[in-house]
Amino acid sequence: MPSPSSPSHWSVSYGIVGSGEGWVGWMGLIKVGWEFIEREMTKYGP
């Protein structure tokens, strides 16, 4: 799975956002971002 900072990931994400279903793309980005934050907090949490 590509990292969030990889160019291919962003081009795919923005391609979805730029399409007619843009809001679906943004919801996907938010979901991916939130899961990443939760993973990081779990990793460094108590």
Biopython code that builds the backbone (N, CA, C, O; Angstrom):
import numpy as np
from Bio.PDB.StructureBuilder import StructureBuilder

atoms = [
    (1, "MET", "N", (0.858, -1.199, 0.000)),
    (1, "MET", "CA", (0.000, 0.000, 0.000)),
    (1, "MET", "C", (0.890, 1.244, 0.000)),
    (1, "MET", "O", (1.801, 1.355, 0.820)),
    (2, "PRO", "N", (0.629, 2.178, -0.916)),
    (2, "PRO", "CA", (1.481, 3.372, -0.987)),
    (2, "PRO", "C", (1.286, 4.265, 0.227)),
    (2, "PRO", "O", (0.203, 4.304, 0.811)),
    (3, "SER", "N", (2.328, 4.975, 0.601)),
    (3, "SER", "CA", (2.229, 5.889, 1.732)),
    (3, "SER", "C", (1.436, 7.124, 1.319)),
    (3, "SER", "O", (1.380, 7.450, 0.133)),
    (4, "PRO", "N", (0.817, 7.824, 2.289)),
    (4, "PRO", "CA", (0.002, 9.001, 1.964)),
    (4, "PRO", "C", (0.768, 10.074, 1.201)),
    (4, "PRO", "O", (0.166, 10.868, 0.478)),
    (5, "SER", "N", (2.088, 10.105, 1.353)),
    (5, "SER", "CA", (2.877, 11.160, 0.727)),
    (5, "SER", "C", (3.319, 10.792, -0.684)),
    (5, "SER", "O", (3.929, 11.612, -1.370)),
    (6, "SER", "N", (3.021, 9.568, -1.129)),
    (6, "SER", "CA", (3.474, 9.144, -2.453)),
    (6, "SER", "C", (2.664, 9.838, -3.544)),
    (6, "SER", "O", (1.454, 10.008, -3.394)),
    (7, "PRO", "N", (3.304, 10.238, -4.627)),
    (7, "PRO", "CA", (2.622, 10.981, -5.699)),
    (7, "PRO", "C", (1.438, 10.228, -6.287)),
    (7, "PRO", "O", (0.405, 10.831, -6.579)),
    (8, "SER", "N", (1.577, 8.911, -6.465)),
    (8, "SER", "CA", (0.498, 8.135, -7.075)),
    (8, "SER", "C", (-0.755, 8.184, -6.203)),
    (8, "SER", "O", (-1.869, 8.273, -6.718)),
    (9, "HIS", "N", (-0.575, 8.128, -4.895)),
    (9, "HIS", "CA", (-1.712, 8.182, -3.978)),
    (9, "HIS", "C", (-2.462, 9.493, -4.146)),
    (9, "HIS", "O", (-3.690, 9.511, -4.232)),
    (10, "TRP", "N", (-1.707, 10.600, -4.192)),
    (10, "TRP", "CA", (-2.346, 11.920, -4.288)),
    (10, "TRP", "C", (-3.014, 12.121, -5.635)),
    (10, "TRP", "O", (-4.098, 12.700, -5.707)),
    (11, "SER", "N", (-2.376, 11.643, -6.719)),
    (11, "SER", "CA", (-2.972, 11.820, -8.044)),
    (11, "SER", "C", (-4.288, 11.051, -8.138)),
    (11, "SER", "O", (-5.256, 11.533, -8.725)),
    (12, "VAL", "N", (-4.315, 9.857, -7.559)),
    (12, "VAL", "CA", (-5.546, 9.072, -7.558)),
    (12, "VAL", "C", (-6.607, 9.774, -6.722)),
    (12, "VAL", "O", (-7.763, 9.864, -7.135)),
    (13, "SER", "N", (-6.225, 10.270, -5.555)),
    (13, "SER", "CA", (-7.174, 10.940, -4.673)),
    (13, "SER", "C", (-7.756, 12.180, -5.334)),
    (13, "SER", "O", (-8.969, 12.388, -5.308)),
    (14, "TYR", "N", (-6.894, 13.009, -5.931)),
    (14, "TYR", "CA", (-7.371, 14.230, -6.568)),
    (14, "TYR", "C", (-8.157, 13.920, -7.832)),
    (14, "TYR", "O", (-9.037, 14.689, -8.219)),
    (15, "GLY", "N", (-7.849, 12.801, -8.478)),
    (15, "GLY", "CA", (-8.637, 12.388, -9.635)),
    (15, "GLY", "C", (-10.072, 12.089, -9.229)),
    (15, "GLY", "O", (-11.010, 12.445, -9.942)),
    (16, "ILE", "N", (-10.242, 11.434, -8.084)),
    (16, "ILE", "CA", (-11.570, 11.126, -7.561)),
    (16, "ILE", "C", (-12.272, 12.426, -7.165)),
    (16, "ILE", "O", (-13.443, 12.632, -7.484)),
    (17, "VAL", "N", (-11.548, 13.291, -6.472)),
    (17, "VAL", "CA", (-12.122, 14.556, -6.008)),
    (17, "VAL", "C", (-12.546, 15.410, -7.201)),
    (17, "VAL", "O", (-13.572, 16.088, -7.153)),
    (18, "GLY", "N", (-11.748, 15.373, -8.273)),
    (18, "GLY", "CA", (-12.046, 16.186, -9.450)),
    (18, "GLY", "C", (-13.194, 15.647, -10.283)),
    (18, "GLY", "O", (-13.676, 16.333, -11.184)),
    (19, "SER", "N", (-13.639, 14.434, -10.001)),
    (19, "SER", "CA", (-14.725, 13.845, -10.776)),
    (19, "SER", "C", (-16.074, 14.329, -10.249)),
    (19, "SER", "O", (-16.136, 15.133, -9.319)),
    (20, "GLY", "N", (-17.143, 13.835, -10.850)),
    (20, "GLY", "CA", (-18.489, 14.230, -10.438)),
    (20, "GLY", "C", (-18.801, 13.816, -9.010)),
    (20, "GLY", "O", (-19.647, 14.425, -8.356)),
    (21, "GLU", "N", (-18.122, 12.782, -8.522)),
    (21, "GLU", "CA", (-18.362, 12.305, -7.156)),
    (21, "GLU", "C", (-17.306, 12.877, -6.226)),
    (21, "GLU", "O", (-16.734, 12.155, -5.409)),
    (22, "GLY", "N", (-17.049, 14.165, -6.350)),
    (22, "GLY", "CA", (-15.992, 14.810, -5.577)),
    (22, "GLY", "C", (-16.152, 14.621, -4.078)),
    (22, "GLY", "O", (-15.176, 14.369, -3.371)),
    (23, "TRP", "N", (-17.393, 14.744, -3.590)),
    (23, "TRP", "CA", (-17.599, 14.626, -2.140)),
    (23, "TRP", "C", (-17.243, 13.234, -1.645)),
    (23, "TRP", "O", (-16.810, 13.073, -0.504)),
    (24, "VAL", "N", (-17.422, 12.227, -2.491)),
    (24, "VAL", "CA", (-17.038, 10.869, -2.099)),
    (24, "VAL", "C", (-15.524, 10.799, -1.935)),
    (24, "VAL", "O", (-15.014, 10.173, -1.005)),
    (25, "GLY", "N", (-14.812, 11.454, -2.856)),
    (25, "GLY", "CA", (-13.353, 11.480, -2.768)),
    (25, "GLY", "C", (-12.878, 12.160, -1.499)),
    (25, "GLY", "O", (-11.957, 11.686, -0.835)),
    (26, "TRP", "N", (-13.521, 13.290, -1.161)),
    (26, "TRP", "CA", (-13.120, 13.999, 0.059)),
    (26, "TRP", "C", (-13.427, 13.174, 1.300)),
    (26, "TRP", "O", (-12.632, 13.152, 2.239)),
    (27, "MET", "N", (-14.569, 12.495, 1.317)),
    (27, "MET", "CA", (-14.885, 11.633, 2.460)),
    (27, "MET", "C", (-13.843, 10.523, 2.583)),
    (27, "MET", "O", (-13.459, 10.146, 3.690)),
    (28, "GLY", "N", (-13.394, 10.009, 1.454)),
    (28, "GLY", "CA", (-12.361, 8.977, 1.468)),
    (28, "GLY", "C", (-11.052, 9.503, 2.027)),
    (28, "GLY", "O", (-10.380, 8.828, 2.808)),
    (29, "LEU", "N", (-10.688, 10.737, 1.613)),
    (29, "LEU", "CA", (-9.447, 11.336, 2.119)),
    (29, "LEU", "C", (-9.531, 11.544, 3.628)),
    (29, "LEU", "O", (-8.578, 11.264, 4.354)),
    (30, "ILE", "N", (-10.684, 12.042, 4.096)),
    (30, "ILE", "CA", (-10.861, 12.273, 5.534)),
    (30, "ILE", "C", (-10.769, 10.944, 6.287)),
    (30, "ILE", "O", (-10.132, 10.859, 7.337)),
    (31, "LYS", "N", (-11.412, 9.907, 5.739)),
    (31, "LYS", "CA", (-11.400, 8.600, 6.389)),
    (31, "LYS", "C", (-9.979, 8.050, 6.474)),
    (31, "LYS", "O", (-9.560, 7.558, 7.522)),
    (32, "VAL", "N", (-9.239, 8.134, 5.365)),
    (32, "VAL", "CA", (-7.857, 7.646, 5.349)),
    (32, "VAL", "C", (-7.009, 8.435, 6.338)),
    (32, "VAL", "O", (-6.210, 7.859, 7.077)),
    (33, "GLY", "N", (-7.185, 9.759, 6.349)),
    (33, "GLY", "CA", (-6.414, 10.605, 7.260)),
    (33, "GLY", "C", (-6.724, 10.279, 8.713)),
    (33, "GLY", "O", (-5.823, 10.211, 9.548)),
    (34, "TRP", "N", (-8.002, 10.078, 9.009)),
    (34, "TRP", "CA", (-8.401, 9.783, 10.386)),
    (34, "TRP", "C", (-7.846, 8.440, 10.841)),
    (34, "TRP", "O", (-7.365, 8.305, 11.967)),
    (35, "GLU", "N", (-7.917, 7.436, 9.946)),
    (35, "GLU", "CA", (-7.371, 6.120, 10.290)),
    (35, "GLU", "C", (-5.871, 6.211, 10.536)),
    (35, "GLU", "O", (-5.342, 5.549, 11.430)),
    (36, "PHE", "N", (-5.181, 7.036, 9.737)),
    (36, "PHE", "CA", (-3.735, 7.211, 9.916)),
    (36, "PHE", "C", (-3.448, 7.847, 11.273)),
    (36, "PHE", "O", (-2.541, 7.412, 11.983)),
    (37, "ILE", "N", (-4.221, 8.880, 11.638)),
    (37, "ILE", "CA", (-4.025, 9.556, 12.927)),
    (37, "ILE", "C", (-4.292, 8.577, 14.072)),
    (37, "ILE", "O", (-3.526, 8.513, 15.033)),
    (38, "GLU", "N", (-5.379, 7.820, 13.963)),
    (38, "GLU", "CA", (-5.695, 6.852, 15.022)),
    (38, "GLU", "C", (-4.575, 5.832, 15.180)),
    (38, "GLU", "O", (-4.219, 5.465, 16.299)),
    (39, "ARG", "N", (-4.011, 5.369, 14.044)),
    (39, "ARG", "CA", (-2.915, 4.397, 14.093)),
    (39, "ARG", "C", (-1.711, 4.992, 14.794)),
    (39, "ARG", "O", (-1.085, 4.334, 15.625)),
    (40, "GLU", "N", (-1.382, 6.235, 14.465)),
    (40, "GLU", "CA", (-0.220, 6.881, 15.074)),
    (40, "GLU", "C", (-0.438, 7.075, 16.575)),
    (40, "GLU", "O", (0.476, 6.841, 17.366)),
    (41, "MET", "N", (-1.633, 7.498, 16.972)),
    (41, "MET", "CA", (-1.912, 7.730, 18.394)),
    (41, "MET", "C", (-1.875, 6.415, 19.165)),
    (41, "MET", "O", (-1.430, 6.376, 20.312)),
    (42, "THR", "N", (-2.342, 5.340, 18.536)),
    (42, "THR", "CA", (-2.295, 4.032, 19.192)),
    (42, "THR", "C", (-0.850, 3.584, 19.366)),
    (42, "THR", "O", (-0.486, 2.988, 20.381)),
    (43, "LYS", "N", (-0.035, 3.878, 18.362)),
    (43, "LYS", "CA", (1.366, 3.460, 18.382)),
    (43, "LYS", "C", (2.121, 4.144, 19.515)),
    (43, "LYS", "O", (2.918, 3.514, 20.209)),
    (44, "TYR", "N", (1.864, 5.443, 19.697)),
    (44, "TYR", "CA", (2.622, 6.209, 20.690)),
    (44, "TYR", "C", (1.855, 6.404, 21.993)),
    (44, "TYR", "O", (2.374, 7.003, 22.935)),
    (45, "GLY", "N", (0.628, 5.905, 22.051)),
    (45, "GLY", "CA", (-0.192, 6.081, 23.246)),
    (45, "GLY", "C", (0.223, 5.151, 24.372)),
    (45, "GLY", "O", (1.192, 4.405, 24.228)),
    (46, "PRO", "N", (-0.491, 5.180, 25.490)),
    (46, "PRO", "CA", (-0.166, 4.348, 26.649)),
    (46, "PRO", "C", (-0.397, 2.865, 26.376)),
    (46, "PRO", "O", (-0.169, 2.033, 27.254)),
]
sb = StructureBuilder()
sb.init_structure("model")
sb.init_model(0)
sb.init_chain("A")
sb.init_seg("    ")
for serial, (resi, resn, name, xyz) in enumerate(atoms, 1):
    if name == "N":
        sb.init_residue(resn, " ", resi, " ")
    sb.init_atom(name, np.array(xyz, "f"), 0.0, 1.0, " ", f" {name:<3s}", serial, name[0])
structure = sb.get_structure()
